[in-house]
Amino acid sequence: MDPATDLLAVPPATHVLYIPFVLLVGLIIGFILGRKAGIKEGKAQFLGAGPDDEED
């Protein structure tokens, strides 16, 4: 077979398993990181820190 047509061949059946798994892991990690950032931003606003205030 031509290497160019191999690229367009039908993907293996494992794609059905690991693509949704990778997406789910990314969703969970994004949710956790976003939640932490939201909590940190909420605390900064509650304490009166604005976007121009520097925090150490």
Buried (B, 14 or more C-beta within 10 A) or exposed (E): EEEEEEEEEEEEEEEEEEEEEEEEEEEEEEEEEEEEEEEEEEEBEEEEEEEEEEEE
